[in-house]
Each structure stands twice: as C-alpha cells, then as structure tokens.
Amino acid sequence: MACYESIFILRSSLADDEAEAVIEKMKTVLTKHGATLVKAENWGKKKLAYEIKHDRRGTYILLQFESAQENVVSELERLYRLEDSVIKFLTVRVEEEAFQAVAAEQGESDGGGVQ
C-alpha cells in the first residue's frame, strides 16, 4: 500500500464551520475511493509566503492516508481544483518507513487514532 501526505490551503475568509465542511468533503472522497485516512490535522491560519489569489493568510490542512490505488490522488487533486475555497495544494508520496515512524510517534503521544 502506498502512503501519501496532502497539504492544502483554504481561504482565510472561510468561517470555521465552512472550513470543517470542506475538510470533511476531502475525507469523504478519500474513503469513498478506498483510501485509509491515517491523520487529519488543521494547522490553523498562517501567513502565506506570498499573496495567492489576493489572500495573504490561509488555513493549512494536512491529510495523511494510505491507498493501493493511484487514482485516489488524481481524484483528490481534481476536487481541490474544483473547490473555490482551496487556494493551493500539494500531494506527495511518502516512503512507508518514514510514514510508519511518524504514525507510531503520533500514537505514543496522544493515544493514537485520527484527529
């Protein structure tokens, strides 16, 4: 199974409940296409390195997931492009050893599970 990390940035003008709705939509797409969500973190609003679509701040979201199918990433990124509130995204494949080490470390610090 391949391991992936996806980070996307939402417009800072979104309300917290609207941001949560977008995050849940992305999680649903992953599970619908057979991926296993390992971790989902909202890193909060941060200043961007440069202005993107007239925004100087954005809400950063991290998703870590595993999938045996390559089309999961393409479908997730297609949804990012269609969602107006997503201003930037990046999805990378992570080596399984590094992925498992981070998951084990996270499990020891907070008792495990998806946040």
C-alpha positions as semicolon CSV with decimal commas, in nm:
position;residue;x (nm);y (nm);z (nm)
1;M;0,000;0,000;0,000
2;A;0,132;0,346;-0,091
3;C;0,148;0,622;0,170
4;Y;0,067;0,985;0,088
5;E;0,063;1,326;0,253
6;S;-0,154;1,602;0,116
7;I;-0,144;1,962;0,235
8;F;-0,396;2,215;0,115
9;I;-0,458;2,578;0,199
10;L;-0,806;2,723;0,240
11;R;-0,901;3,089;0,210
12;S;-0,867;3,263;0,545
13;S;-1,205;3,431;0,493
14;L;-1,388;3,099;0,547
15;A;-1,570;3,054;0,876
16;D;-1,462;2,761;1,094
17;D;-1,775;2,559;1,013
18;E;-1,727;2,617;0,638
19;A;-1,363;2,505;0,664
20;E;-1,471;2,191;0,851
21;A;-1,724;2,116;0,578
22;V;-1,450;2,134;0,311
23;I;-1,221;1,910;0,521
24;E;-1,499;1,653;0,566
25;K;-1,564;1,662;0,190
26;M;-1,198;1,578;0,123
27;K;-1,200;1,299;0,383
28;T;-1,515;1,154;0,225
29;V;-1,353;1,146;-0,120
30;L;-1,056;0,955;0,023
31;T;-1,266;0,691;0,198
32;K;-1,505;0,665;-0,099
33;H;-1,212;0,573;-0,325
34;G;-1,072;0,309;-0,091
35;A;-0,804;0,509;0,092
36;T;-0,739;0,471;0,464
37;L;-0,713;0,805;0,644
38;V;-0,431;0,793;0,898
39;K;-0,426;1,152;1,021
40;A;-0,608;1,478;0,955
41;E;-0,477;1,796;1,115
42;N;-0,594;2,154;1,096
43;W;-0,280;2,367;1,143
44;G;-0,483;2,687;1,166
45;K;-0,444;3,022;0,993
46;K;-0,093;3,123;0,897
47;K;0,068;3,398;0,692
48;L;0,147;3,293;0,335
49;A;0,496;3,341;0,192
50;Y;0,343;3,538;-0,095
51;E;-0,002;3,658;-0,197
52;I;-0,218;3,390;-0,358
53;K;-0,547;3,491;-0,521
54;H;-0,548;3,818;-0,324
55;D;-0,504;3,636;0,011
56;R;-0,211;3,696;0,246
57;R;-0,323;3,435;0,502
58;G;-0,461;3,084;0,472
59;T;-0,581;2,788;0,678
60;Y;-0,341;2,494;0,641
61;I;-0,477;2,137;0,644
62;L;-0,273;1,813;0,646
63;L;-0,413;1,476;0,539
64;Q;-0,209;1,156;0,567
65;F;-0,355;0,848;0,401
66;E;-0,274;0,508;0,255
67;S;-0,409;0,368;-0,067
68;A;-0,339;0,081;-0,303
69;Q;-0,493;0,273;-0,595
70;E;-0,316;0,554;-0,780
71;N;-0,642;0,716;-0,892
72;V;-0,717;0,833;-0,536
73;V;-0,458;1,110;-0,563
74;S;-0,582;1,226;-0,902
75;E;-0,941;1,233;-0,778
76;L;-0,845;1,425;-0,463
77;E;-0,647;1,681;-0,662
78;R;-0,933;1,714;-0,912
79;L;-1,162;1,801;-0,622
80;Y;-0,906;2,055;-0,491
81;R;-0,914;2,229;-0,830
82;L;-1,295;2,237;-0,834
83;E;-1,327;2,373;-0,479
84;D;-1,314;2,755;-0,487
85;S;-1,206;2,779;-0,122
86;V;-0,883;2,581;-0,186
87;I;-0,612;2,823;-0,297
88;K;-0,309;2,590;-0,305
89;F;-0,237;2,217;-0,258
90;L;0,043;1,963;-0,273
91;T;0,026;1,582;-0,252
92;V;0,340;1,370;-0,219
93;R;0,411;1,001;-0,184
94;V;0,596;0,920;0,138
95;E;0,825;0,625;0,197
96;E;0,647;0,368;0,409
97;E;0,918;0,350;0,678
98;A;0,904;0,725;0,744
99;F;0,524;0,718;0,735
100;Q;0,503;0,435;0,991
101;A;0,758;0,605;1,219
102;V;0,551;0,925;1,226
103;A;0,231;0,726;1,284
104;A;0,392;0,534;1,572
105;E;0,524;0,854;1,727
106;Q;0,180;1,015;1,698
107;G;0,021;0,706;1,856
108;E;0,252;0,727;2,159
109;S;0,192;1,098;2,215
110;D;-0,189;1,106;2,206
111;G;-0,315;0,750;2,228
112;G;-0,350;0,701;1,851
113;G;-0,637;0,750;1,612
114;V;-0,736;1,014;1,363
115;Q;-0,791;1,363;1,495
